[in-house]
Amino acid sequence: MADIVTELSAPALASPSTIRSAEAGYADWRAWRLSSVAAPTGNLALIETRWLPEGDETTAEQALAGHPETVTATELSRRNLDTGAPERGIRLWDAASPAIRAFETIDAFPFDPSWIVEATFTPVSDERTIPFEHIRDNGLTRDLVVPGDITFSREGVDYTLSAFDDDGTLLLVFGDPTNGDDGPGGTYASGRFLFVTREGDRAVLDFNRAFVPPCGFSDQYNCPLPPRNNRFPVPVTAGEQRVVLRDGAAH
């Protein structure tokens, strides 16, 4: 993939109407995030992801045996990295998990309208895939569908980013120099996620809504990591930073 900085021409900062709309909905989005991660099947509730060996027909209901009533189970699937064959998995969620009980808040930067960017989305003709490393795959990659290029300009520099198709929505996985910084301006070490709003060839990236990925709440998630072209050379001082626990610890 190309580096993040390119010579492409792209729109600049968002229009005043886009900024007003984003600011008006920001407080509600923050409240929703704080409640959703602590929900009975929210990010903090995931206590186990179990991948079943070939031939194991264990159901979600059977997986609940021996667990308290606060635990629920769901099924999921993926492709085996070695064979390409489909794998079945089961996830267990505990509405009274230790992580939920310990959760305090998610630190975030103050709302900054300068980090709302209008971009151009250029689709590709075929279903292009790009390899993404994942946090639990020991350096191996999984190919994700990236249906086009997102180009935009900030402070005179043009960028090209790759967002993959997440059930019909563009999800940007990005990194920047704040990742892993222990100071007040630091963010989650492995990078952050951002859903991109798209209408035709126009896209809006509101980095105020960048969020800590699920793996920042439970080690039972296998999150994609930012590819090289999605790693910003400058700090992205907008959006969520880190998960904060009641004992004051952050991660």
C-alpha positions as CSV (number, residue, x, y, z in Angstrom):
1,M,0.0,0.0,0.0
2,A,1.1,3.6,-0.5
3,D,2.1,5.8,2.3
4,I,-0.6,7.9,4.0
5,V,0.7,11.1,2.5
6,T,0.0,11.5,-1.2
7,E,-0.2,14.1,-3.9
8,L,-3.9,13.8,-4.4
9,S,-6.3,16.7,-4.4
10,A,-9.1,16.4,-1.8
11,P,-11.6,18.6,0.0
12,A,-10.5,20.5,3.1
13,L,-12.2,20.9,6.5
14,A,-15.9,20.2,6.9
15,S,-18.6,22.8,6.0
16,P,-20.2,24.9,8.9
17,S,-23.4,23.0,8.6
18,T,-21.6,19.6,8.9
19,I,-19.8,20.9,12.0
20,R,-22.9,22.2,13.7
21,S,-24.7,18.9,13.2
22,A,-21.7,17.0,14.5
23,E,-21.4,19.2,17.6
24,A,-25.1,19.0,18.3
25,G,-25.0,15.2,18.5
26,Y,-21.7,14.7,20.2
27,A,-23.0,14.6,23.8
28,D,-25.6,12.0,23.0
29,W,-22.9,9.9,21.2
30,R,-20.7,10.1,24.3
31,A,-23.5,9.0,26.5
32,W,-24.4,6.2,24.2
33,R,-20.8,4.9,24.1
34,L,-20.5,4.8,27.9
35,S,-23.8,2.9,28.2
36,S,-23.3,0.5,25.3
37,V,-19.8,-0.8,26.3
38,A,-21.3,-1.7,29.7
39,A,-24.4,-3.4,28.3
40,P,-25.1,-7.1,28.9
41,T,-23.5,-7.9,25.6
42,G,-21.3,-4.8,25.4
43,N,-17.6,-4.8,25.0
44,L,-16.9,-5.1,28.7
45,A,-19.2,-8.1,29.0
46,L,-17.2,-10.5,26.8
47,I,-15.6,-13.1,29.0
48,E,-14.7,-15.8,26.4
49,T,-14.3,-16.4,22.7
50,R,-14.0,-20.1,22.0
51,W,-13.2,-21.5,18.5
52,L,-14.6,-25.0,18.1
53,P,-12.5,-27.8,16.5
54,E,-13.9,-29.3,13.3
55,G,-16.8,-31.6,14.1
56,D,-17.6,-30.0,17.4
57,E,-21.4,-29.3,17.3
58,T,-21.6,-27.5,20.6
59,T,-24.5,-25.0,20.5
60,A,-24.6,-21.6,22.3
61,E,-27.2,-23.1,24.7
62,Q,-25.0,-26.0,25.6
63,A,-22.1,-23.7,26.2
64,L,-24.0,-22.0,29.0
65,A,-23.9,-25.1,31.2
66,G,-22.4,-24.4,34.6
67,H,-22.5,-20.6,34.1
68,P,-24.7,-18.2,36.2
69,E,-27.9,-16.6,34.8
70,T,-26.0,-13.4,34.1
71,V,-24.2,-15.1,31.2
72,T,-25.5,-15.4,27.7
73,A,-24.0,-17.0,24.6
74,T,-23.8,-16.2,20.9
75,E,-22.3,-17.9,17.9
76,L,-19.9,-16.5,15.3
77,S,-17.8,-17.7,12.4
78,R,-14.5,-16.9,10.6
79,R,-12.1,-18.4,8.1
80,N,-9.2,-20.5,9.3
81,L,-6.0,-18.7,8.4
82,D,-4.2,-21.9,7.6
83,T,-6.8,-23.8,5.7
84,G,-9.3,-21.2,4.6
85,A,-12.1,-23.4,5.9
86,P,-15.0,-21.8,7.9
87,E,-14.7,-22.1,11.7
88,R,-17.5,-21.9,14.3
89,G,-17.1,-20.1,17.5
90,I,-19.0,-19.3,20.7
91,R,-18.8,-16.1,22.7
92,L,-19.9,-15.9,26.4
93,W,-21.1,-12.6,27.8
94,D,-21.5,-11.8,31.5
95,A,-23.8,-8.9,32.4
96,A,-22.0,-8.9,35.8
97,S,-18.5,-9.3,34.6
98,P,-15.6,-8.0,36.7
99,A,-14.7,-5.6,33.8
100,I,-18.2,-4.0,34.0
101,R,-18.0,-3.7,37.8
102,A,-14.6,-2.0,37.5
103,F,-15.5,0.3,34.6
104,E,-15.4,4.1,35.4
105,T,-15.4,5.9,32.0
106,I,-13.7,6.4,28.7
107,D,-11.4,9.4,28.6
108,A,-11.8,11.6,25.6
109,F,-10.3,14.8,24.1
110,P,-12.5,17.9,24.1
111,F,-14.7,18.3,21.0
112,D,-12.6,19.9,18.3
113,P,-14.4,21.0,15.1
114,S,-11.1,21.2,13.2
115,W,-11.0,17.3,13.3
116,I,-14.2,17.0,11.2
117,V,-13.1,16.5,7.7
118,E,-15.0,16.2,4.4
119,A,-13.3,13.7,2.1
120,T,-13.7,12.2,-1.3
121,F,-14.5,8.5,-1.6
122,T,-13.3,6.9,-4.9
123,P,-14.8,3.4,-5.3
124,V,-12.8,0.6,-7.0
125,S,-14.4,-1.5,-9.7
126,D,-13.9,-4.9,-8.1
127,E,-14.0,-6.2,-4.5
128,R,-10.5,-5.2,-3.5
129,T,-9.1,-6.8,-0.4
130,I,-6.3,-5.5,1.7
131,P,-4.4,-7.5,4.3
132,F,-4.9,-6.4,7.9
133,E,-2.9,-7.7,10.8
134,H,-5.0,-8.7,13.8
135,I,-4.0,-8.3,17.5
136,R,-4.3,-12.0,18.3
137,D,-3.0,-13.5,15.1
138,N,0.8,-13.3,15.8
139,G,1.6,-11.2,12.8
140,L,-0.6,-13.0,10.3
141,T,-3.1,-11.1,8.2
142,R,-6.7,-11.4,7.2
143,D,-7.9,-10.0,3.9
144,L,-10.7,-7.4,4.4
145,V,-12.8,-5.8,1.6
146,V,-11.8,-2.2,1.1
147,P,-14.3,-0.9,-1.5
148,G,-12.5,2.4,-2.3
149,D,-10.0,5.1,-1.3
150,I,-10.8,7.9,1.1
151,T,-8.8,11.1,0.3
152,F,-8.8,14.4,2.2
153,S,-6.7,17.4,3.1
154,R,-5.6,18.7,6.4
155,E,-3.3,21.6,7.0
156,G,-2.1,21.5,3.4
157,V,-1.3,17.8,3.3
158,D,-3.3,15.3,1.3
159,Y,-4.0,11.8,2.7
160,T,-5.3,8.5,1.3
161,L,-6.9,6.1,3.8
162,S,-8.3,2.6,3.6
163,A,-11.5,1.8,5.4
164,F,-13.0,-1.7,5.2
165,D,-16.6,-2.8,4.7
166,D,-18.1,-3.6,8.2
167,D,-21.6,-4.9,7.4
168,G,-22.2,-2.2,4.9
169,T,-20.5,0.6,6.8
170,L,-17.0,1.9,6.3
171,L,-14.8,1.3,9.3
172,L,-11.4,3.1,9.5
173,V,-8.7,1.6,11.7
174,F,-6.1,4.2,12.2
175,G,-3.0,4.9,14.3
176,D,-1.1,8.1,15.3
177,P,1.7,9.2,17.6
178,T,-0.7,9.4,20.6
179,N,-1.1,5.6,20.7
180,G,0.5,4.1,23.8
181,D,1.5,7.5,25.2
182,D,1.1,7.3,29.0
183,G,0.6,11.1,29.3
184,P,-2.6,13.0,29.4
185,G,-2.7,13.2,25.6
186,G,-2.2,9.5,25.1
187,T,-4.6,7.0,23.5
188,Y,-5.2,3.3,23.3
189,A,-1.9,1.6,22.3
190,S,-3.1,-0.4,19.3
191,G,-4.9,2.4,17.5
192,R,-8.5,3.5,17.2
193,F,-11.6,3.0,15.1
194,L,-13.8,5.4,13.3
195,F,-17.0,4.8,11.3
196,V,-17.0,6.9,8.1
197,T,-20.2,8.5,6.9
198,R,-20.6,8.2,3.1
199,E,-23.0,9.5,0.6
200,G,-22.0,8.8,-3.0
201,D,-18.5,10.1,-3.5
202,R,-18.6,12.3,-0.4
203,A,-17.4,11.1,3.0
204,V,-17.2,12.7,6.4
205,L,-14.6,11.7,9.0
206,D,-15.5,13.1,12.4
207,F,-12.5,12.2,14.4
208,N,-14.3,13.4,17.6
209,R,-16.1,10.1,17.3
210,A,-13.0,8.0,17.0
211,F,-13.3,5.2,19.6
212,V,-11.4,2.7,21.5
213,P,-11.7,-0.7,19.7
214,P,-13.4,-3.6,21.4
215,C,-10.0,-5.2,22.3
216,G,-9.4,-2.2,24.6
217,F,-12.2,-3.5,26.8
218,S,-11.7,-7.3,26.6
219,D,-8.8,-9.5,25.5
220,Q,-11.3,-11.9,24.0
221,Y,-11.6,-9.7,20.8
222,N,-9.3,-10.0,17.8
223,C,-9.2,-6.5,16.5
224,P,-7.6,-5.5,13.2
225,L,-4.5,-3.2,13.4
226,P,-3.9,-0.1,11.3
227,P,-2.2,-0.8,8.0
228,R,0.8,1.5,7.2
229,N,-1.2,3.9,5.1
230,N,-3.7,4.5,7.9
231,R,-0.9,5.6,10.4
232,F,-0.9,9.4,10.7
233,P,2.4,11.1,11.2
234,V,0.8,13.8,13.4
235,P,-1.2,13.4,16.6
236,V,-4.9,13.0,16.2
237,T,-6.1,14.9,19.3
238,A,-9.8,14.1,19.0
239,G,-12.1,11.3,20.0
240,E,-11.8,8.7,22.8
241,Q,-8.5,8.1,24.5
242,R,-8.5,5.2,27.0
243,V,-10.7,3.1,29.2
244,V,-10.5,4.2,32.8
245,L,-11.3,1.9,35.7
246,R,-12.6,2.7,39.2
247,D,-9.2,2.3,40.8
248,G,-7.9,5.1,38.5
249,A,-6.0,2.8,36.1
250,A,-6.2,3.4,32.4
251,H,-5.7,1.0,29.5
